[in-house]
Amino acid sequence: MSRDGGARRWTDERIEKLVGNLLRAGVLISAAVVLVSGICYLWHAGTGAAEYHFFHGEPSPLNSVSGILASLRTLDCRASIQFGILLLMATPVARVAAAALGFYLQGDRTYVVVSLAVLAILALSLSGYWVR
Protein backbone atom coordinates (compact mmCIF):
# COMPACT_ATOMS: atom_id res chain seq x y z
CA MET A 1 0.00 0.00 0.00
CA SER A 2 1.31 3.44 -0.83
CA ARG A 3 1.64 6.39 1.52
CA ASP A 4 -1.29 8.23 -0.05
CA GLY A 5 -3.84 5.73 1.25
CA GLY A 6 -3.74 3.34 -1.69
CA ALA A 7 -4.55 5.87 -4.40
CA ARG A 8 -2.77 5.10 -7.65
CA ARG A 9 -0.61 7.79 -9.14
CA TRP A 10 -1.52 9.10 -12.58
CA THR A 11 1.36 8.07 -14.82
CA ASP A 12 1.76 8.49 -18.57
CA GLU A 13 1.04 4.79 -18.99
CA ARG A 14 -2.18 5.04 -17.01
CA ILE A 15 -3.34 8.02 -19.08
CA GLU A 16 -2.52 6.14 -22.30
CA LYS A 17 -4.57 3.14 -21.14
CA LEU A 18 -7.49 5.38 -20.18
CA VAL A 19 -7.43 7.17 -23.54
CA GLY A 20 -6.99 3.92 -25.48
CA ASN A 21 -9.90 2.28 -23.68
CA LEU A 22 -12.04 5.37 -24.24
CA LEU A 23 -11.32 5.36 -27.98
CA ARG A 24 -11.94 1.63 -28.25
CA ALA A 25 -15.22 1.85 -26.34
CA GLY A 26 -16.40 4.86 -28.34
CA VAL A 27 -15.79 3.19 -31.68
CA LEU A 28 -17.35 -0.12 -30.61
CA ILE A 29 -20.44 1.52 -29.11
CA SER A 30 -21.00 3.76 -32.12
CA ALA A 31 -20.49 0.82 -34.50
CA ALA A 32 -23.02 -1.25 -32.55
CA VAL A 33 -25.56 1.59 -32.59
CA VAL A 34 -25.13 2.10 -36.35
CA LEU A 35 -25.32 -1.64 -37.04
CA VAL A 36 -28.48 -2.21 -35.01
CA SER A 37 -30.05 0.97 -36.41
CA GLY A 38 -29.12 -0.02 -39.97
CA ILE A 39 -30.78 -3.40 -39.50
CA CYS A 40 -33.84 -1.61 -38.09
CA TYR A 41 -33.91 0.73 -41.08
CA LEU A 42 -33.61 -2.11 -43.60
CA TRP A 43 -36.28 -4.08 -41.74
CA HIS A 44 -38.76 -1.21 -42.08
CA ALA A 45 -37.77 0.36 -45.40
CA GLY A 46 -35.87 -2.40 -47.17
CA THR A 47 -38.80 -3.68 -49.21
CA GLY A 48 -39.18 -0.53 -51.32
CA ALA A 49 -37.39 -0.03 -54.60
CA ALA A 50 -34.44 2.36 -54.49
CA GLU A 51 -34.66 5.51 -56.59
CA TYR A 52 -31.28 6.75 -57.76
CA HIS A 53 -32.55 9.33 -60.26
CA PHE A 54 -32.78 12.08 -57.65
CA PHE A 55 -30.72 12.75 -54.56
CA HIS A 56 -32.79 12.92 -51.40
CA GLY A 57 -30.84 14.25 -48.44
CA GLU A 58 -31.72 13.66 -44.84
CA PRO A 59 -34.92 15.33 -43.66
CA SER A 60 -34.34 18.63 -41.86
CA PRO A 61 -34.90 17.23 -38.34
CA LEU A 62 -31.88 14.97 -38.86
CA ASN A 63 -29.56 17.82 -39.86
CA SER A 64 -28.95 19.06 -36.32
CA VAL A 65 -27.98 17.49 -33.02
CA SER A 66 -31.17 18.71 -31.33
CA GLY A 67 -33.26 17.32 -34.19
CA ILE A 68 -31.53 13.96 -34.00
CA LEU A 69 -32.06 13.75 -30.25
CA ALA A 70 -35.73 14.75 -30.62
CA SER A 71 -36.24 12.13 -33.35
CA LEU A 72 -34.65 9.47 -31.15
CA ARG A 73 -37.63 9.77 -28.80
CA THR A 74 -39.85 8.44 -31.58
CA LEU A 75 -37.50 5.48 -32.16
CA ASP A 76 -36.77 6.61 -35.72
CA CYS A 77 -34.19 4.23 -37.23
CA ARG A 78 -32.58 6.96 -39.36
CA ALA A 79 -32.19 9.16 -36.29
CA SER A 80 -30.52 6.24 -34.51
CA ILE A 81 -28.04 5.86 -37.37
CA GLN A 82 -27.27 9.58 -37.19
CA PHE A 83 -26.87 9.28 -33.41
CA GLY A 84 -24.32 6.49 -33.90
CA ILE A 85 -22.36 8.75 -36.22
CA LEU A 86 -22.55 11.54 -33.63
CA LEU A 87 -21.14 9.13 -31.05
CA LEU A 88 -18.29 8.33 -33.41
CA MET A 89 -17.59 12.06 -33.89
CA ALA A 90 -17.70 12.64 -30.13
CA THR A 91 -15.13 9.93 -29.42
CA PRO A 92 -12.01 11.96 -30.30
CA VAL A 93 -13.42 14.97 -28.45
CA ALA A 94 -13.91 12.82 -25.35
CA ARG A 95 -10.35 11.56 -25.83
CA VAL A 96 -8.96 15.10 -25.66
CA ALA A 97 -11.10 15.86 -22.59
CA ALA A 98 -9.92 12.68 -20.87
CA ALA A 99 -6.30 13.52 -21.68
CA ALA A 100 -6.76 17.01 -20.21
CA LEU A 101 -8.22 15.49 -17.04
CA GLY A 102 -5.41 12.96 -16.82
CA PHE A 103 -2.76 15.63 -17.26
CA TYR A 104 -4.47 17.75 -14.61
CA LEU A 105 -4.47 14.86 -12.15
CA GLN A 106 -0.84 14.21 -13.04
CA GLY A 107 0.01 17.86 -12.36
CA ASP A 108 1.33 18.60 -15.86
CA ARG A 109 0.07 22.16 -16.43
CA THR A 110 1.62 22.57 -19.88
CA TYR A 111 -0.25 19.61 -21.35
CA VAL A 112 -3.45 20.64 -19.59
CA VAL A 113 -3.30 24.02 -21.35
CA VAL A 114 -2.48 22.41 -24.71
CA SER A 115 -5.30 19.86 -24.32
CA LEU A 116 -7.81 22.55 -23.36
CA ALA A 117 -6.74 24.65 -26.36
CA VAL A 118 -7.28 21.65 -28.66
CA LEU A 119 -10.63 21.00 -26.98
CA ALA A 120 -11.68 24.63 -27.57
CA ILE A 121 -10.69 24.42 -31.25
CA LEU A 122 -12.64 21.18 -31.65
CA ALA A 123 -15.68 22.70 -29.96
CA LEU A 124 -15.57 25.75 -32.22
CA SER A 125 -15.09 23.59 -35.30
CA LEU A 126 -17.97 21.28 -34.48
CA SER A 127 -20.27 24.16 -33.57
CA GLY A 128 -19.98 25.59 -37.08
CA TYR A 129 -18.64 28.88 -35.77
CA TRP A 130 -16.07 29.18 -38.58
CA VAL A 131 -18.62 28.92 -41.42
CA ARG A 132 -20.82 31.81 -40.35
C-alpha positions as a LaTeX table, in Angstrom:
\begin{tabular}{lrrr}
\hline
Residue & $x$ (\AA) & $y$ (\AA) & $z$ (\AA) \\
\hline
Met1 & 0.00 & 0.00 & 0.00 \\
Ser2 & 1.31 & 3.44 & $-0.83$ \\
Arg3 & 1.64 & 6.39 & 1.52 \\
Asp4 & $-1.29$ & 8.23 & $-0.05$ \\
Gly5 & $-3.84$ & 5.73 & 1.25 \\
Gly6 & $-3.74$ & 3.34 & $-1.69$ \\
Ala7 & $-4.55$ & 5.87 & $-4.40$ \\
Arg8 & $-2.77$ & 5.10 & $-7.65$ \\
Arg9 & $-0.61$ & 7.79 & $-9.14$ \\
Trp10 & $-1.52$ & 9.10 & $-12.58$ \\
Thr11 & 1.36 & 8.07 & $-14.82$ \\
Asp12 & 1.76 & 8.49 & $-18.57$ \\
Glu13 & 1.04 & 4.79 & $-18.99$ \\
Arg14 & $-2.18$ & 5.04 & $-17.01$ \\
Ile15 & $-3.34$ & 8.02 & $-19.08$ \\
Glu16 & $-2.52$ & 6.14 & $-22.30$ \\
Lys17 & $-4.57$ & 3.14 & $-21.14$ \\
Leu18 & $-7.49$ & 5.38 & $-20.18$ \\
Val19 & $-7.43$ & 7.17 & $-23.54$ \\
Gly20 & $-6.99$ & 3.92 & $-25.48$ \\
Asn21 & $-9.90$ & 2.28 & $-23.68$ \\
Leu22 & $-12.04$ & 5.37 & $-24.24$ \\
Leu23 & $-11.32$ & 5.36 & $-27.98$ \\
Arg24 & $-11.94$ & 1.63 & $-28.25$ \\
Ala25 & $-15.22$ & 1.85 & $-26.34$ \\
Gly26 & $-16.40$ & 4.86 & $-28.34$ \\
Val27 & $-15.79$ & 3.19 & $-31.68$ \\
Leu28 & $-17.35$ & $-0.12$ & $-30.61$ \\
Ile29 & $-20.44$ & 1.52 & $-29.11$ \\
Ser30 & $-21.00$ & 3.76 & $-32.12$ \\
Ala31 & $-20.49$ & 0.82 & $-34.50$ \\
Ala32 & $-23.02$ & $-1.25$ & $-32.55$ \\
Val33 & $-25.56$ & 1.59 & $-32.59$ \\
Val34 & $-25.13$ & 2.10 & $-36.35$ \\
Leu35 & $-25.32$ & $-1.64$ & $-37.04$ \\
Val36 & $-28.48$ & $-2.21$ & $-35.01$ \\
Ser37 & $-30.05$ & 0.97 & $-36.41$ \\
Gly38 & $-29.12$ & $-0.02$ & $-39.97$ \\
Ile39 & $-30.78$ & $-3.40$ & $-39.50$ \\
Cys40 & $-33.84$ & $-1.61$ & $-38.09$ \\
Tyr41 & $-33.91$ & 0.73 & $-41.08$ \\
Leu42 & $-33.61$ & $-2.11$ & $-43.60$ \\
Trp43 & $-36.28$ & $-4.08$ & $-41.74$ \\
His44 & $-38.76$ & $-1.21$ & $-42.08$ \\
Ala45 & $-37.77$ & 0.36 & $-45.40$ \\
Gly46 & $-35.87$ & $-2.40$ & $-47.17$ \\
Thr47 & $-38.80$ & $-3.68$ & $-49.21$ \\
Gly48 & $-39.18$ & $-0.53$ & $-51.32$ \\
Ala49 & $-37.39$ & $-0.03$ & $-54.60$ \\
Ala50 & $-34.44$ & 2.36 & $-54.49$ \\
Glu51 & $-34.66$ & 5.51 & $-56.59$ \\
Tyr52 & $-31.28$ & 6.75 & $-57.76$ \\
His53 & $-32.55$ & 9.33 & $-60.26$ \\
Phe54 & $-32.78$ & 12.08 & $-57.65$ \\
Phe55 & $-30.72$ & 12.75 & $-54.56$ \\
His56 & $-32.79$ & 12.92 & $-51.40$ \\
Gly57 & $-30.84$ & 14.25 & $-48.44$ \\
Glu58 & $-31.72$ & 13.66 & $-44.84$ \\
Pro59 & $-34.92$ & 15.33 & $-43.66$ \\
Ser60 & $-34.34$ & 18.63 & $-41.86$ \\
Pro61 & $-34.90$ & 17.23 & $-38.34$ \\
Leu62 & $-31.88$ & 14.97 & $-38.86$ \\
Asn63 & $-29.56$ & 17.82 & $-39.86$ \\
Ser64 & $-28.95$ & 19.06 & $-36.32$ \\
Val65 & $-27.98$ & 17.49 & $-33.02$ \\
Ser66 & $-31.17$ & 18.71 & $-31.33$ \\
Gly67 & $-33.26$ & 17.32 & $-34.19$ \\
Ile68 & $-31.53$ & 13.96 & $-34.00$ \\
Leu69 & $-32.06$ & 13.75 & $-30.25$ \\
Ala70 & $-35.73$ & 14.75 & $-30.62$ \\
Ser71 & $-36.24$ & 12.13 & $-33.35$ \\
Leu72 & $-34.65$ & 9.47 & $-31.15$ \\
Arg73 & $-37.63$ & 9.77 & $-28.80$ \\
Thr74 & $-39.85$ & 8.44 & $-31.58$ \\
Leu75 & $-37.50$ & 5.48 & $-32.16$ \\
Asp76 & $-36.77$ & 6.61 & $-35.72$ \\
Cys77 & $-34.19$ & 4.23 & $-37.23$ \\
Arg78 & $-32.58$ & 6.96 & $-39.36$ \\
Ala79 & $-32.19$ & 9.16 & $-36.29$ \\
Ser80 & $-30.52$ & 6.24 & $-34.51$ \\
Ile81 & $-28.04$ & 5.86 & $-37.37$ \\
Gln82 & $-27.27$ & 9.58 & $-37.19$ \\
Phe83 & $-26.87$ & 9.28 & $-33.41$ \\
Gly84 & $-24.32$ & 6.49 & $-33.90$ \\
Ile85 & $-22.36$ & 8.75 & $-36.22$ \\
Leu86 & $-22.55$ & 11.54 & $-33.63$ \\
Leu87 & $-21.14$ & 9.13 & $-31.05$ \\
Leu88 & $-18.29$ & 8.33 & $-33.41$ \\
Met89 & $-17.59$ & 12.06 & $-33.89$ \\
Ala90 & $-17.70$ & 12.64 & $-30.13$ \\
Thr91 & $-15.13$ & 9.93 & $-29.42$ \\
Pro92 & $-12.01$ & 11.96 & $-30.30$ \\
Val93 & $-13.42$ & 14.97 & $-28.45$ \\
Ala94 & $-13.91$ & 12.82 & $-25.35$ \\
Arg95 & $-10.35$ & 11.56 & $-25.83$ \\
Val96 & $-8.96$ & 15.10 & $-25.66$ \\
Ala97 & $-11.10$ & 15.86 & $-22.59$ \\
Ala98 & $-9.92$ & 12.68 & $-20.87$ \\
Ala99 & $-6.30$ & 13.52 & $-21.68$ \\
Ala100 & $-6.76$ & 17.01 & $-20.21$ \\
Leu101 & $-8.22$ & 15.49 & $-17.04$ \\
Gly102 & $-5.41$ & 12.96 & $-16.82$ \\
Phe103 & $-2.76$ & 15.63 & $-17.26$ \\
Tyr104 & $-4.47$ & 17.75 & $-14.61$ \\
Leu105 & $-4.47$ & 14.86 & $-12.15$ \\
Gln106 & $-0.84$ & 14.21 & $-13.04$ \\
Gly107 & 0.01 & 17.86 & $-12.36$ \\
Asp108 & 1.33 & 18.60 & $-15.86$ \\
Arg109 & 0.07 & 22.16 & $-16.43$ \\
Thr110 & 1.62 & 22.57 & $-19.88$ \\
Tyr111 & $-0.25$ & 19.61 & $-21.35$ \\
Val112 & $-3.45$ & 20.64 & $-19.59$ \\
Val113 & $-3.30$ & 24.02 & $-21.35$ \\
Val114 & $-2.48$ & 22.41 & $-24.71$ \\
Ser115 & $-5.30$ & 19.86 & $-24.32$ \\
Leu116 & $-7.81$ & 22.55 & $-23.36$ \\
Ala117 & $-6.74$ & 24.65 & $-26.36$ \\
Val118 & $-7.28$ & 21.65 & $-28.66$ \\
Leu119 & $-10.63$ & 21.00 & $-26.98$ \\
Ala120 & $-11.68$ & 24.63 & $-27.57$ \\
Ile121 & $-10.69$ & 24.42 & $-31.25$ \\
Leu122 & $-12.64$ & 21.18 & $-31.65$ \\
Ala123 & $-15.68$ & 22.70 & $-29.96$ \\
Leu124 & $-15.57$ & 25.75 & $-32.22$ \\
Ser125 & $-15.09$ & 23.59 & $-35.30$ \\
Leu126 & $-17.97$ & 21.28 & $-34.48$ \\
Ser127 & $-20.27$ & 24.16 & $-33.57$ \\
Gly128 & $-19.98$ & 25.59 & $-37.08$ \\
Tyr129 & $-18.64$ & 28.88 & $-35.77$ \\
Trp130 & $-16.07$ & 29.18 & $-38.58$ \\
Val131 & $-18.62$ & 28.92 & $-41.42$ \\
Arg132 & $-20.82$ & 31.81 & $-40.35$ \\
\hline
\end{tabular}
